[in-house]
Amino acid sequence: MATIREVAQLADVSVTTVSHVINRTRFVSEETEKRVLSAMQELNYRPNTLARSLRRGETHTIGLIVPDSANPYFAEVARLMEKQAFKAAYSTILCNSDNDLEKERSYTEVLINKQVDGIIFMACGDDILSLEELVYRQIPSIVVDRFFAQVDVDSVVSDNFQGGYLATDHLINSRHTKIAIIRGPSNINPSARRFHGYLQALQDAGMTSEPDLIKSGDFHPQSGYQAAQELLKLPEPPDAIFACNDLMAIGALHAAYEAGINVPDELSIIGYDNIELAAFTQPALTTIAQPIHSLAELSVHLLLERIDHPDCPPKHEILSNQLITRSSTRRLQ
């Protein structure tokens, strides 16, 4: 492998001149620059970009911590963020915490040691220790899909309260009167906000929430399946189910199928996230679409802005959701 000294010898210049040509740090005559570039090409010389970046205090890499890479929602968001970062000439290191706080903290330390320029942080719960560590070490960071009032950092979230309200209101306007909910883990902010939106929509319609119609899941299909089984075995089962993500809604669809209950003729089911698979279930799943393209683009933009301007005031962006009506819900007569 060629060295910078060999390039300098072949071009008949100093090592310092070669360095200036590579890093554009000082004026070099056109003739000298051509000799250096020609020597680099002839020797197939490749500058050590990592070492050069470290000397400048930057690596042009960002870290991305997601809570569950097996969840299609987070997988798609991560893909869009990586694509956006790549456009800005940044590489992305993806870390999956598996909803494990210890793993989340470990990956936070790994990214700090890798000297990433910034971190996009999607926490696995309501623990803020990892985020506080980033703030303490002055690592440019942004929180996505979560909001922590205790830590003053940039954040981008979709309006989960509005989304929960929108889903429930759709079922109310479709004349359903026994609306169940399969909520996510209570320690996750989006899940709680969607649940509060559900409760508010019922209250605004003059309806009361029934404890028997409130079940909890873990955002995976099996938990939605089990929760729906319990709901459908009630003496007075629901005529509609709002599952707080699409994977649990898909589990609920399967439970209804096994119980011989027709969706949507006998039971309406609505999900949340609008993952790609939602359009291909049978029946196709009505759901709340999060603006993942805008969320990914804005998150990367704010992080890069934070890297360039570390002292600017934190920004908090809230994005609206959209109802996507498909075949799993219907208006009762």
Disulfide bonds with the S-S distance in Angstrom:
none
